[in-house]
Amino acid sequence: MSTTDALEIIGVAFGCALGVGALGLLTARLIRRRSVRWQVLLVAAVAALGTYAGALAIARLMFLSAHDLTVMTLVSSVSAVVAVVVAAAVGRVVAGWSVALRAQVRALGPGGVPVVDDRGPAELRALSAELAETQQRLADARRRELRLEESRRELVSWVSHDLRTPLAGLRAMAEALEDGIAAEPDRFHQQIRAEVDRMATMVDDLFELSRIHAGVLRISPEPVALRDLVSEALAGADPVARARRVRLGGHVDDGLEVTADAAGLSRAVSNLLMNAIRHTPADGVVEIAGRQVFDGIELSVSDGCGGLAAEEMARVFDVGWQGSTARTPELDPAYLAPGARGGAALGQGAGIGLAIVKGIVEAHRGRVEVENLATARGCRFLITLPG
């Protein structure tokens, strides 16, 4: 074949393909809002018809016999029809996959069940798996949001009750002192001081919790000797523990140091100690321990609460959770213990001490967990901080 013939064939084929392609683009614009099956069908039709038109044009230029021209026409026609039919079938299947993905997207709303569609090509299966994972994350987020909203409502209700009770007591004692009918004025003064300290502590805790939830809690990390921090926490809790006849013990491995905000970490440890003392019966033991673990520094506080049920473990760090349906705070004997001005923090409170512990620990990029002791006599709170 000469170069001239080859160029002529290329030119004729290019012209036919270009004409069919132009018609295809025009058709694509007209059906751009239709189903994807029509787009797939159009692509196959343009390819088949471009080849078909080019073959027929070249055959006529070659002046083939009528028989040969008929044979080429029939072969090209059958090939074009088969290509279009296959494209229509593929388009139908692709449209079905699209419908399945659309149904999966609709199921992202509340109450939907994550289902992975394992049909279709790898890309669509990966998209389906990602949608199912997203749906699971959204469901988990909705459950957390509902639980947080429930915790907020409980917190408002419980704080209102916990403030109303001491305020009523303060009013009664103030009226008794004012009328001069208080049998023991000094004891009333001590009780008023204890209730005021308790309410002040509650307000401080609420303010701290609001900073944690708002994401504005600021920490100033510095090297902290863990043994010194634990010793100070034990010394602060000792008067309260003595008043309740609870024994305190502790051990920290030598040389342990953690980079943390000293005031924040001290508050977290003190909250755990007070929580443990509150839930440990008389003559019980509360122990704190510090040690090096493979992923950092671990602080543990063990108590004698008798253990927690599974549903209680799930809520122990929730705002407002107290582990008891009794809402009236008792007058703790630690209020009147010598040197126990901080004892007000031991009262029933609003159930936000452990929530504050969690917020402080997470601000240090650590984690806090709770587990039941093997002896079933109590539970252990574990704080793990990066080493």
TORTORTI-197389 format. One record per residue: chain; residue in one letter; x negated, y, z of N, C-alpha, C in turn. Coordinates in steps of 0.001 Angstrom, whole numbers, plus 500000, padded with zeros to 6 digits. Each point is the difference from the previous one (the first is absolute). Layout:
N
  chaine  residu    n.px    n.py    n.pz   ca.px   ca.py   ca.pz    c.px    c.py    c.pz
       A       a       X       Y       Z       X       Y       Z       X       Y       Z
...
***
This chain:
387
  chaine  residu    n.px    n.py    n.pz   ca.px   ca.py   ca.pz    c.px    c.py    c.pz
       A       m  499135  498802  500000  500865  501198  500000  499104  501241  500000
       A       s  500352  500899  499099  499200  501208  499890  500322  500974  501133
       A       t  499101  500950  500169  500204  501004  501041  501247  500830  499725
       A       t  500264  500272  498757  501176  500786  499644  501277  499283  500379
       A       d  500037  498673  499709  501187  499216  500362  500195  499968  501520
       A       a  498886  499838  500721  500099  499945  501460  500509  501323  500564
       A       l  499475  501098  499469  500463  501302  500474  501469  500225  499678
       A       e  500420  499504  498823  501408  500158  499630  500908  499201  500932
       A       i  499577  498802  500325  500806  499159  500913  500089  500659  501387
       A       i  498843  500503  500456  499996  500644  501321  500899  501223  500000
       A       g  499935  500780  498925  500828  501198  499929  501485  499677  499983
       A       v  500395  498978  499209  501419  499622  499944  500469  499471  501361
       A       a  499180  499127  500635  500387  499442  501305  500104  501105  501047
       A       f  499018  500946  499954  500024  501091  500958  501240  500869  499816
       A       g  500342  500296  498743  501185  500813  499743  501275  499338  500483
       A       c  500137  498696  499727  501197  499279  500458  500072  499956  501524
       A       a  498856  499686  500638  499978  499950  501463  500284  501365  500604
       A       l  499451  501055  499356  500220  501349  500511  501468  500385  499894
       A       g  500629  499658  498885  501421  500319  499847  500861  499274  501017
       A       v  499726  498692  500164  500776  499227  500988  499725  500524  501408
       A       g  498717  500355  500283  499660  500524  501329  500705  501300  500297
       A       a  500109  500887  499007  500705  501267  500195  501468  499769  500325
       A       l  500617  499078  499254  501395  499661  500296  500127  499405  501411
       A       g  498977  499198  500386  500017  499404  501339  499929  501048  501091
       A       l  499131  501018  499796  499897  501070  501000  501300  500786  500109
       A       l  500629  500266  498863  501278  500702  500019  501055  499191  500745
       A       t  500022  498703  499704  500963  499128  500696  499700  499938  501506
       A       a  498700  499945  500341  499618  499955  501419  500483  501241  500735
       A       r  499923  501152  499332  500490  501225  500629  501505  499939  500215
       A       l  500719  499406  499059  501458  499926  500108  500440  499037  501106
       A       i  499217  498942  500224  500421  498980  500983  499157  500074  501274
       A       r  499347  501153  500247  499087  500098  501136  500686  499818  501346
       A       r  501306  500213  500052  500732  499846  501267  500711  498650  500103
       A       r  499797  499157  499021  500649  498689  500019  499156  499004  500787
       A       s  500488  498777  500062  499323  498952  500758  498621  499712  499424
       A       v  499109  499492  500862  498643  499671  499579  499993  498899  498950
       A       r  501046  499176  499948  500043  498938  498999  499993  500577  498583
       A       w  500639  501159  499820  500021  500626  498685  498622  500553  499643
       A       q  499259  500462  501003  498643  500474  499730  499102  498852  499543
       A       v  500119  498849  500686  499201  498829  499612  500397  499538  498598
       A       l  501296  499970  499748  500479  499574  498689  499507  500945  498899
       A       l  499975  501285  500271  499553  500972  499006  498523  499808  499665
       A       v  499173  499758  501023  498565  499789  499748  499777  498800  499092
       A       a  500697  498894  500288  499854  498811  499163  500541  500235  498598
       A       a  501123  500721  499895  500593  500260  498689  499093  500874  499140
       A       v  499371  501015  500592  499092  500869  499245  498807  499202  499483
       A       a  499428  499137  500868  498863  499186  499558  500392  499050  498874
       A       a  501169  499317  500156  500422  499036  498986  500390  500687  498700
       A       l  500753  501086  500096  500456  500685  498790  498848  500704  499285
       A       g  499007  500510  500737  498841  500596  499343  499248  498983  499179
       A       t  499787  498811  500570  499343  498924  499256  500842  499553  498810
       A       y  501302  499869  500221  500930  499552  498964  500000  500981  498821
       A       a  500115  501289  500294  500030  501000  498925  498683  500031  499241
       A       g  498880  499940  500711  498706  500005  499326  499806  498796  499114
       A       a  500393  498815  500495  499852  498771  499200  500829  500066  498732
       A       l  501247  500448  500082  500852  500089  498821  499461  501019  499010
       A       a  499507  501149  500500  499475  501012  499088  498779  499490  499252
       A       i  499112  499325  500699  498805  499450  499346  500386  498916  499015
       A       a  500994  499167  500359  500417  498932  499100  500544  500551  498688
       A       r  500767  501069  500084  500529  500608  498776  498877  500613  499159
       A       l  499005  500613  500639  498882  500580  499258  499156  498935  499316
       A       m  500003  498801  500561  499204  498918  499417  500707  499327  498826
       A       f  501235  500409  499737  500768  499451  498871  500070  498471  500077
       A       l  500308  499508  501227  500177  498560  500160  501230  499535  499257
       A       s  500064  498715  499764  501184  499444  499343  501192  500126  500926
       A       a  501194  499872  499415  501217  500118  500802  500036  498949  501094
       A       h  499493  498809  499680  500002  498917  500984  499075  500334  501158
       A       d  498793  500460  499659  499058  500337  501072  500482  501178  500850
       A       l  500624  500966  499311  500518  501143  500745  501114  499591  500947
       A       t  500863  499062  499545  501085  499507  500864  499438  499256  501206
       A       v  498962  499179  499732  499386  499238  501104  499419  500957  501038
       A       m  499245  500998  499564  499412  500959  500937  501065  500769  500753
       A       t  501073  500368  499290  501087  500735  500654  500657  499159  501076
       A       l  500270  498709  499683  500647  499123  500981  499115  499770  501228
       A       v  498687  499776  499730  499080  499764  501127  499920  501230  500893
       A       s  499862  501166  499361  499911  501230  500791  501292  500274  500759
       A       s  501140  499726  499376  501291  500243  500650  500185  499102  501213
       A       v  499664  498710  499815  500139  499063  501127  499088  500417  501152
       A       s  498756  500359  499671  499066  500426  501046  500522  501231  500741
       A       a  500545  500966  499230  500529  501204  500630  501184  499689  500897
       A       v  500894  499134  499527  501180  499642  500801  499582  499293  501279
       A       v  499065  499050  499884  499538  499277  501197  499352  500967  500993
       A       a  499183  500934  499484  499351  500967  500893  501030  500842  500733
       A       v  501034  500455  499287  501027  500816  500627  500784  499201  501034
       A       v  500310  498736  499692  500751  499158  500948  499185  499763  501272
       A       v  498693  499693  499807  499143  499794  501174  499908  501280  500833
       A       a  499863  501148  499311  499939  501268  500720  501283  500269  500772
       A       a  501153  499664  499383  501273  500185  500691  500079  499137  501252
       A       a  499501  498751  499888  500018  499103  501166  499088  500521  501107
       A       v  498799  500446  499596  499071  500544  500996  500574  501258  500641
       A       g  500605  500851  499175  500607  501210  500544  501104  499707  500993
       A       r  500768  498955  499712  501072  499612  500924  499431  499541  501339
       A       v  498925  499208  499936  499375  499513  501226  499403  501164  500802
       A       v  499306  500911  499290  499409  501159  500676  501082  500853  500649
       A       a  501129  500160  499289  501106  500757  500588  500529  499319  501252
       A       g  500047  498648  499980  500433  499261  501199  499064  500220  501164
       A       w  498680  500001  499734  499046  500278  501071  500194  501414  500535
       A       s  500270  500926  499109  500223  501380  500420  501223  500118  500895
       A       v  501063  499288  499652  501216  500015  500814  499714  499428  501390
       A       a  499209  498909  500035  499663  499392  501297  499203  500970  500870
       A       l  499043  500737  499396  499222  500972  500766  500882  501149  500481
       A       r  500959  500399  499141  500903  501077  500405  500843  499568  501199
       A       a  500456  498745  499984  500767  499489  501142  499143  499951  501256
       A       q  498712  499660  499823  499101  499958  501151  499771  501395  500568
       A       v  499909  500999  499116  499833  501377  500460  501238  500459  500752
       A       r  501192  499634  499492  501237  500364  500697  500069  499371  501376
       A       a  499398  498830  500140  500032  499298  501295  499074  500630  501020
       A       l  499250  501053  499623  499117  500660  500957  500764  500716  501096
       A       g  501306  500202  499802  500806  500664  501006  500207  499137  501227
       A       p  500668  500544  501024  500249  499246  501231  500768  498718  499730
       A       g  499578  498925  500666  500701  498726  499882  499519  499124  498877
       A       g  499123  500498  499129  499499  499195  498891  499040  498929  500480
       A       v  499981  498885  499269  499116  498892  500345  498861  499968  498995
       A       p  498731  500049  500451  498875  499975  499056  499946  498679  499236
       A       v  500020  500071  498671  499926  498815  499148  498974  500272  498909
       A       v  499033  499107  499841  498981  500135  498968  500457  499237  498764
       A       d  500072  500692  498850  500368  499378  498735  498727  499469  499345
       A       d  499882  498655  499921  498781  499399  499454  500082  499761  498500
       A       r  500958  500621  499320  500090  499886  498556  499230  501134  499330
       A       g  499747  499835  498703  499396  501062  499239  498487  499993  500035
       A       p  499377  500947  499314  498537  500079  499944  499408  500405  501344
       A       a  498672  499929  500069  499306  500248  501269  500282  501399  500530
       A       e  500051  501003  499113  500214  501374  500446  501359  500164  500676
       A       l  501044  499401  499395  501332  500121  500595  500113  499196  501292
       A       r  499327  498852  500073  500010  499234  501256  499293  500770  501106
       A       a  498889  500661  499643  499292  500807  500992  500870  501167  500458
       A       l  500721  500617  499059  500893  501098  500364  501122  499512  500909
       A       s  500545  498814  499700  501060  499433  500832  499496  499709  501412
       A       a  498783  499449  500086  499424  499717  501322  499768  501293  500784
       A       e  499550  501047  499309  499773  501283  500663  501314  500609  500489
       A       l  501057  499854  499196  501312  500497  500419  500502  499253  501237
       A       a  499805  498682  500016  500424  499214  501165  499232  500417  501250
       A       e  498681  500242  499827  499204  500438  501151  500436  501381  500459
       A       t  500289  500881  499040  500475  501343  500348  501328  499924  500737
       A       q  500878  499118  499535  501290  499840  500662  499829  499520  501435
       A       q  499043  499088  500213  499750  499514  501352  499458  501112  500883
       A       r  499093  500833  499437  499459  501107  500779  501087  501017  500342
       A       l  500893  500258  499035  501090  500933  500269  500933  499453  501078
       A       a  500275  498692  499944  500862  499396  501023  499347  500097  501375
       A       d  498686  499746  500056  499288  500123  501278  500019  501447  500490
       A       a  499822  500942  499074  500021  501414  500386  501376  500409  500505
       A       r  501062  499488  499346  501358  500325  500471  500237  499438  501388
       A       r  499535  498773  500233  500170  499420  501338  499238  500801  501049
       A       r  498770  500418  499645  499234  500819  500953  500690  501330  500258
       A       e  500533  500607  498929  500671  501284  500158  501243  499873  500875
       A       l  500762  498915  499776  501193  499786  500826  499624  499787  501462
       A       r  498909  499245  500204  499576  499751  501377  499493  501280  500658
       A       l  499258  500823  499205  499532  501274  500543  501158  500934  500312
       A       e  500999  500017  499119  501160  500851  500248  500748  499538  501243
       A       e  500110  498681  500150  500641  499477  501212  499187  500362  501237
       A       s  498675  499922  499867  499140  500364  501130  500144  501475  500351
       A       r  500132  500846  498978  500158  501440  500268  501307  500269  500740
       A       r  501072  499342  499530  501287  500201  500690  499926  499512  501439
       A       e  499373  498831  500198  499862  499478  501357  499155  500942  500851
       A       l  498929  500544  499393  499122  500891  500755  500743  501237  500469
       A       v  500782  500615  499101  500762  501192  500390  500976  499662  501121
       A       s  500680  498862  499855  500975  499608  501021  499319  499699  501326
       A       w  498907  499248  499931  499331  499591  501234  499301  501168  500688
       A       v  499363  500869  499219  499343  501152  500613  501026  500901  500665
       A       s  501144  500176  499336  501065  500809  500612  500410  499414  501339
       A       h  500155  498680  500039  500395  499343  501251  498889  500099  501039
       A       d  498741  499761  499558  498887  499995  500941  499704  501393  500545
       A       l  500345  501039  499263  499839  501355  500520  501185  500401  500885
       A       r  501197  499529  499641  501181  500372  500763  499928  499448  501427
       A       t  499493  498772  500131  499956  499373  501325  499094  500748  500970
       A       p  498730  500270  499651  499167  500754  500954  500487  501426  500212
       A       l  500585  500618  498979  500526  501359  500182  501127  500013  501020
       A       a  500860  498973  499935  501081  499916  500994  499426  499820  501399
       A       g  498960  499147  500116  499359  499815  501303  499340  501266  500494
       A       l  499328  500723  499091  499353  501251  500384  501030  501016  500487
       A       r  501135  500065  499308  501043  500948  500425  500515  499649  501391
       A       a  500241  498706  500217  500520  499577  501305  499002  500312  501111
       A       m  498702  499706  499763  499000  500258  501033  499819  501499  500213
       A       a  500036  500783  498910  499878  501455  500149  501164  500572  500796
       A       e  501222  499514  499732  501170  500473  500749  499895  499614  501466
       A       a  499491  498778  500260  499851  499563  501395  498984  500865  500727
       A       l  498892  500327  499326  499005  500872  500628  500543  501412  500186
       A       e  500755  500467  499016  500562  501350  500087  501003  500119  501141
       A       d  500806  498959  500208  501018  500013  501051  499423  499636  501365
       A       g  498739  499579  500029  499370  499656  501271  500478  498700  500585
       A       i  500503  499087  499167  500520  498730  500539  499073  498835  499655
       A       a  498829  500275  499437  499060  498931  499669  499355  499501  501283
       A       a  500144  498688  500235  499460  499419  501228  498471  500007  499987
       A       e  499403  499782  498821  498548  499954  499877  499577  500916  498848
       A       p  499864  501295  500273  499650  500947  498919  498691  499650  499294
       A       d  498996  499556  500769  498715  499674  499370  500163  498864  498986
       A       r  500816  498994  500350  500209  498886  499067  500739  500484  498758
       A       f  500955  500919  500203  500723  500540  498838  499040  500765  499082
       A       h  499081  500756  500614  499027  500730  499193  499124  499050  499182
       A       q  499602  498906  500639  499188  499018  499286  500787  499364  498852
       A       q  501262  499712  500245  500814  499398  498948  500238  500978  498847
       A       i  500214  501258  500342  500178  501015  498947  498724  500101  499161
       A       r  498868  500027  500678  498726  500071  499262  499848  498783  499089
       A       a  500340  498819  500522  499851  498778  499194  500905  500036  498770
       A       e  501249  500459  500177  500925  500053  498866  499562  501040  498970
       A       v  499488  501131  500484  499505  501022  499074  498804  499459  499221
       A       d  499090  499302  500690  498848  499406  499320  500467  498986  498954
       A       r  501011  499230  500365  500499  498988  499062  500590  500648  498758
       A       m  500788  501054  500170  500596  500666  498839  498932  500708  499168
       A       a  499000  500578  500675  498916  500648  499263  499234  498985  499157
       A       t  499775  498820  500579  499321  498938  499256  500821  499567  498796
       A       m  501324  499896  500199  500872  499608  498903  499967  501025  498874
       A       v  500008  501278  500351  499937  501051  498981  498661  499955  499267
       A       d  498906  499780  500746  498687  499883  499361  499966  498824  499030
       A       d  500589  498878  500429  500033  498825  499120  500815  500265  498742
       A       l  501118  500680  500149  500821  500323  498827  499238  500906  499035
       A       f  499273  500958  500542  499218  500893  499150  498903  499216  499275
       A       e  499339  499104  500716  498942  499195  499384  500585  499098  498909
       A       l  501159  499415  500285  500629  499121  499019  500415  500777  498754
       A       s  500481  501222  500197  500394  500810  498839  498787  500318  499132
       A       r  498847  500231  500612  498780  500254  499223  499581  498753  499235
       A       i  500153  498838  500619  499638  498748  499326  500894  499771  498793
       A       h  501316  500153  500203  500942  499760  498899  499862  501042  498900
       A       a  499604  501210  500354  499821  501041  498993  498665  499871  499273
       A       g  499151  499092  500449  498705  499806  499359  499004  501100  500273
       A       v  500187  500743  501094  499100  501114  500312  499142  499705  501227
       A       l  499984  498754  500449  499158  499654  501139  498536  500082  499572
       A       r  499237  500824  500682  498593  500186  499669  499128  499327  501050
       A       i  499006  499277  499539  499080  499341  500920  498600  500536  499746
       A       s  499194  499986  501061  498612  500456  499915  499098  498835  500389
       A       p  499617  499190  499025  499205  498800  500321  498620  500360  500544
       A       e  499598  499248  500992  498676  500147  500590  499654  498676  500670
       A       p  498731  499721  500204  499628  498748  500682  500554  499978  501424
       A       v  500696  498928  500331  500622  499861  501320  499546  498681  500610
       A       a  499482  500064  501230  499630  498785  500724  501274  499339  500505
       A       l  500270  498809  499515  501265  499340  500304  500136  499688  501491
       A       r  498903  499642  500621  500076  499668  501430  500412  501222  500816
       A       d  499460  501181  499681  500370  501215  500735  501471  500332  499787
       A       l  500469  499862  498759  501389  500322  499712  500949  499070  500758
       A       v  499674  498702  500032  500851  499037  500709  499962  500262  501500
       A       s  498829  500331  500526  499886  500282  501444  500870  501186  500394
       A       e  499988  501058  499173  500825  501169  500306  501485  499660  499939
       A       a  500390  499173  499016  501408  499616  499893  500431  499164  501209
       A       l  499149  499093  500440  500324  499180  501169  500085  500866  501258
       A       a  499101  500957  500123  500033  500880  501173  501277  500828  500021
       A       g  500437  500474  498841  501230  500787  499952  501239  499183  500304
       A       a  499991  498710  499630  501175  499155  500223  499978  499309  501358
       A       d  498880  500050  500705  499874  499247  501259  501020  500406  501061
       A       p  500243  501308  500268  500998  500341  501023  501393  499451  499664
       A       v  500354  500043  498732  501312  499485  499593  500063  498493  500201
       A       a  498914  499297  499609  499980  498544  500166  500057  499615  501472
       A       r  499297  500734  500863  500029  499694  501431  501406  500175  500559
       A       a  500675  501073  499575  501350  500238  500513  500947  498885  499598
       A       r  499748  499362  498879  500858  498905  499541  499432  498630  500340
       A       r  498878  499994  500715  499337  498750  500422  499616  499157  498792
       A       v  499462  500668  498997  499487  499326  498799  498483  500131  499995
       A       r  499309  498900  499787  498542  500006  499999  499490  500322  498586
       A       l  498992  500862  499942  499380  500373  498734  498635  499354  499886
       A       g  499660  499537  498839  498682  499427  499739  499561  500373  498604
       A       g  498702  499946  499774  499529  500342  498673  498558  499599  499783
       A       h  499668  499798  498734  498623  499670  499643  499750  500485  498579
       A       v  498878  500689  499811  499593  500470  498677  498565  499560  499766
       A       d  499746  499426  498848  498642  499555  499672  499024  501175  500050
       A       d  498778  499709  500379  498979  501036  500138  499695  500646  498646
       A       g  499791  501319  500067  499529  500719  498829  501021  500246  498913
       A       l  501268  499717  500252  501011  500211  498960  500275  501488  499840
       A       e  499959  500443  498763  500257  501402  499685  500887  500067  498764
       A       v  500946  500905  500012  500924  500137  498876  500079  501468  499603
       A       t  500097  500251  498711  500155  501367  499513  501490  500329  499965
       A       a  500433  500857  500919  501437  500275  500136  500193  501346  500677
       A       d  501247  500456  499975  500387  501187  500739  500183  499589  501459
       A       a  499155  500489  500869  499986  499531  501389  501347  500231  500684
       A       a  500575  501202  499829  501265  500304  500677  501133  499125  499456
       A       g  500056  499845  498671  501068  499198  499409  499902  498540  500391
       A       l  498799  499427  499906  499831  498593  500355  500259  499779  501481
       A       s  499586  500951  500843  500266  499887  501434  501504  499996  500271
       A       r  500731  500827  499265  501455  500030  500176  500628  498681  499578
       A       a  499526  499425  498894  500538  498722  499540  499757  498903  501037
       A       v  498772  499942  500557  499686  498979  501006  500825  500228  501262
       A       s  500144  501256  500428  500795  500291  501199  501463  499613  499795
       A       n  500538  500272  498814  501387  499606  499719  500173  498499  500093
       A       l  499039  499251  499448  500087  498538  500075  499907  499517  501443
       A       l  499116  500613  500791  499880  499600  501402  501287  500291  500766
       A       m  500567  501187  499826  501236  500344  500690  501145  499093  499573
       A       n  500051  499692  498718  501039  499082  499511  499837  498629  500634
       A       a  498734  499531  500101  499753  498690  500606  500367  500002  501481
       A       i  499650  501054  500726  500337  500084  501427  501505  500025  500188
       A       r  500699  500749  499152  501451  500124  500125  500692  498646  499873
       A       h  499479  499130  499131  500682  498736  499723  499384  498807  500725
       A       t  499061  500263  500891  499398  498913  500781  500597  499995  501405
       A       p  500486  498852  500471  500600  499950  501344  498949  500199  501091
       A       a  500479  500259  501201  499099  500183  501138  499108  498784  500163
       A       d  498763  500249  500427  498966  498981  500170  499547  499410  498665
       A       g  500384  500627  498889  499527  499564  498693  498660  500637  499661
       A       v  499466  499650  498837  498679  500455  499588  500096  500631  498612
       A       v  499343  501130  499852  499840  500643  498697  498507  500069  499712
       A       e  499608  499507  498840  498574  499949  499662  499755  500696  498676
       A       i  498871  500699  499930  499580  500655  498762  498613  499490  499658
       A       a  499760  499725  498730  498717  499453  499570  499585  500649  498687
       A       g  498702  500150  499824  499453  500534  498758  498875  499123  499507
       A       r  499999  499727  498696  498958  499140  499444  499796  500320  498534
       A       q  498864  499533  499494  499685  500150  498584  500618  498832  499237
       A       v  500701  500278  498896  500536  498967  499133  499434  500207  498603
       A       f  500293  499058  499108  499351  500032  498684  500375  501231  499184
       A       d  501191  500570  500247  500424  501159  499200  500047  501295  500798
       A       g  499328  500051  501164  499961  501239  500758  499950  499779  501497
       A       i  500658  500887  500722  500071  499960  501465  501433  499672  500400
       A       e  500161  499069  500935  501329  499599  500439  500201  500345  501476
       A       l  501103  500683  500282  500423  500284  501372  501295  499255  500252
       A       s  500097  499285  501089  501228  499253  500302  500489  500343  501394
       A       v  501323  500095  500148  500639  500239  501293  501014  498885  500215
       A       s  499800  499204  501023  500878  498866  500303  500834  500318  501230
       A       d  501262  499565  500000  500892  500273  501128  500709  498726  500427
       A       g  500922  500148  500929  500766  498859  500502  501482  500166  499747
       A       c  500358  500466  498826  501405  500304  499698  500848  498758  499768
       A       g  499363  498838  499877  500762  498793  499737  500128  499659  498532
       A       g  499430  500798  499131  500038  499712  498570  501123  500740  499290
       A       l  499868  500094  498684  500977  500692  499168  500604  499035  498994
       A       a  501292  500186  499737  500660  499220  498966  499578  500516  498625
       A       a  500266  499208  498967  499574  500372  498640  500624  501322  499568
       A       e  501298  500198  500297  500650  501244  499597  499459  501196  500778
       A       e  499541  499765  501237  499406  501085  500777  498626  500378  499450
       A       m  499224  499011  499569  498698  500288  499408  500137  500833  498743
       A       a  501073  499771  499248  500208  500745  498759  500316  501467  500269
       A       r  500484  500320  501212  500439  501365  500299  499175  500686  501081
       A       v  498988  499327  500515  499326  500504  501187  499342  501365  499757
       A       f  499595  500300  498757  499370  501288  499709  500976  500993  499380
       A       d  501295  499655  499962  500995  500923  499454  500243  501159  500961
       A       v  500311  501155  499426  500314  501169  500821  501293  499745  500770
       A       g  499953  500222  501308  501200  499860  500826  500233  498607  500549
       A       w  499213  499011  499570  500223  498638  500497  499401  499851  501393
       A       q  500776  499407  500907  499538  499833  501381  500059  498562  500484
       A       g  500547  499114  499210  500056  498601  500408  501027  499722  501060
       A       s  500902  500931  500227  501022  499815  501020  501206  500832  499647
       A       t  501166  499510  500332  501229  500757  499760  500294  500958  501139
       A       a  499240  499874  501087  500206  500907  501136  499396  501349  499676
       A       r  500812  501049  499985  499522  501312  499591  499696  500918  501177
       A       t  500428  499669  501193  499793  500912  501121  498629  499769  500598
       A       p  499121  500978  499989  498655  499810  500539  500034  499893  501518
       A       e  499212  499053  500520  499920  499837  501447  499021  501009  500574
       A       l  500179  500337  501264  499034  500875  500667  498841  499125  500449
       A       d  498899  500139  499305  498865  499127  500243  499304  500390  501289
       A       p  499603  499031  500830  499270  500336  501216  498673  500677  499703
       A       a  499491  499850  498788  498726  500641  499665  500128  501510  499977
       A       y  501233  500518  499892  500178  501448  500016  499439  500600  501281
       A       l  500142  499243  501077  499608  500525  501300  498634  499501  500437
       A       a  499312  499252  499100  498680  499492  500363  498999  501141  500024
       A       p  499100  500008  500976  499003  501071  500080  499166  500042  498729
       A       g  499852  501186  499450  499184  500163  498803  500647  499504  498743
       A       a  501289  499702  500018  500656  499409  498831  500888  500985  499301
       A       r  499503  501206  499786  500807  501014  499301  500314  499543  498584
       A       g  499118  499185  499396  500276  499467  498671  500954  498839  500029
       A       g  500444  499621  501197  500890  498852  500090  501315  500212  499329
       A       a  500367  501239  499721  501263  500240  499325  500059  499321  498674
       A       a  498838  499756  499403  499994  499352  498691  500450  498565  500082
       A       l  500068  499448  501199  500353  498602  500145  501481  499769  499980
       A       g  500808  501017  500168  501434  499798  500022  500497  499340  498739
       A       q  501282  499693  499943  500560  499308  498849  499703  500730  498703
       A       g  499981  501339  500034  499591  500760  498831  500955  499847  498846
       A       a  499549  500458  498835  500842  499980  498807  499574  498926  499027
       A       g  499080  499144  500384  499601  498924  499110  499165  500467  498832
       A       i  499115  500969  500220  499183  500504  498902  498505  499825  500261
       A       g  499651  499459  501158  498590  499827  500340  499278  499087  499035
       A       l  500606  498849  499667  499357  499057  499083  500008  500529  498573
       A       a  501030  500772  499634  500015  500621  498671  498842  500986  499861
       A       i  499696  500718  501088  498862  500920  499987  498692  499221  499883
       A       v  499904  498885  500714  498803  499162  499901  499768  499582  498543
       A       k  501048  499548  499351  499868  499564  498604  499562  501147  499104
       A       g  500599  501180  500197  499634  501149  499181  498546  500399  500190
       A       i  499523  500014  501242  498617  500384  500272  499029  498985  499405
       A       v  500308  498715  500178  499106  498957  499482  499948  500044  498474
       A       e  501143  500163  499360  500010  500059  498535  499299  501254  499491
       A       a  500050  501092  500773  499252  501199  499612  498500  499741  500022
       A       h  499560  499018  500793  498592  499595  500042  499708  498891  498994
       A       r  500951  499712  499126  499872  498932  498999  499841  498634  500654
       A       g  500631  499860  501137  499995  498715  500684  501376  499370  499959
       A       r  500187  498979  500787  501301  499336  500070  500262  499568  501440
       A       v  501277  499910  500341  500398  499551  501330  501030  498899  499830
       A       e  499851  498941  500773  500868  498832  499897  500375  499540  501399
       A       v  500969  499116  500065  500408  499410  501272  500186  498510  499800
       A       e  499633  499237  501021  500157  498550  499947  500334  499493  501395
       A       n  500677  498877  500061  500282  499367  501282  498791  499198  500457
       A       l  499750  500024  501302  498912  499204  500552  500372  498524  499966
       A       a  498985  499170  499886  500246  498556  499909  500672  499465  501252
       A       t  499747  500635  501143  500589  499525  501258  501458  500415  500154
       A       a  500511  500821  499073  501389  500488  500018  500283  500881  501211
       A       r  498933  500488  500659  500220  500875  501158  500108  501458  499598
       A       g  499611  500303  498777  500039  501390  499582  499633  500148  498545
       A       c  499581  501205  499628  499600  500243  498618  498741  500847  499982
       A       r  499383  500078  498832  498745  500722  499850  500115  500968  498821
       A       f  499658  501267  500258  499955  501002  498939  498545  500127  499548
       A       l  499800  499943  498686  498661  500019  499427  499827  501241  499138
       A       i  498983  500789  500292  499607  501129  499165  498696  499633  499312
       A       t  499976  500076  498672  498794  499722  499239  499606  501258  499247
       A       l  498792  500488  500264  499482  501215  499367  498787  499662  499153
       A       p  499795  500722  498901  498786  499738  499195  498752  500176  500830
       A       g  499038  499114  499804  498758  500067  500773  499082  501121  499523
***
